[in-house]
Amino acid sequence: MGDKTASFELIETCLARLGRDGFLTPFLTLSEAAGAAQIMVFSYAPDHAACLLSRNFRAGALGAQLAADYLDGWFLDDPLYTQVMQMQAGDSQTARFDQLRPRMRPEYRTRFFDTPDLAGKAAVLIAGDRLKLVVNLYWDANTTAMPDLCPLLARLALIHFETRPEHSFPEPLAVLSDRERAVCLGMLAGKKAEQIAADLDVAPSSVITYRRRAYAKLGINSRGSLFAICRA
């Protein structure tokens, strides 16, 4: 009963913060409570995909290159890409990994599931007035998944991202603290650690710490991956 009460409280908090900066904290907590080891939210247009949210709850445990590789053209091999592009506003569909597996090219399945050793995935395809999203929740072998929450998470994500004000920074960085985000923005601007440290008036070692924390939250492990998931 306690778990259900906590989930209801998180849902209520999410609803109260839709479209606002305070939304992501309870939303991510709710995602983790649903058993997700990693969550990724992608939006789609006819010729490109963009990452709106990437958060790894088991830092380093899953494929750190998933989002970066996916955006680097592999999204075209995703069987969900064609499916979500055909959806109309108001449509919503849920797909499980066992349903998707036969439709995946072997190379795609190996790169995104077999190599990072993901135990499963639930994907919710949802279309709104402006956005078409796929909300991906990944489980690992040590997780007790609660996929029944996935459609609700997707609906919350769609309403939030359609109503939020535009950020002055790439959307995936919204999950970071102010300092972690500042370090990533400095890296995206081509600055070295020493220059970022001077800008923030902190020690270079602190920049390295903030960078490590940011990478862990985003589920990446390199500057190249940072550029990839922040690509518009």
Disulfide bonds with the S-S distance in Angstrom:
none
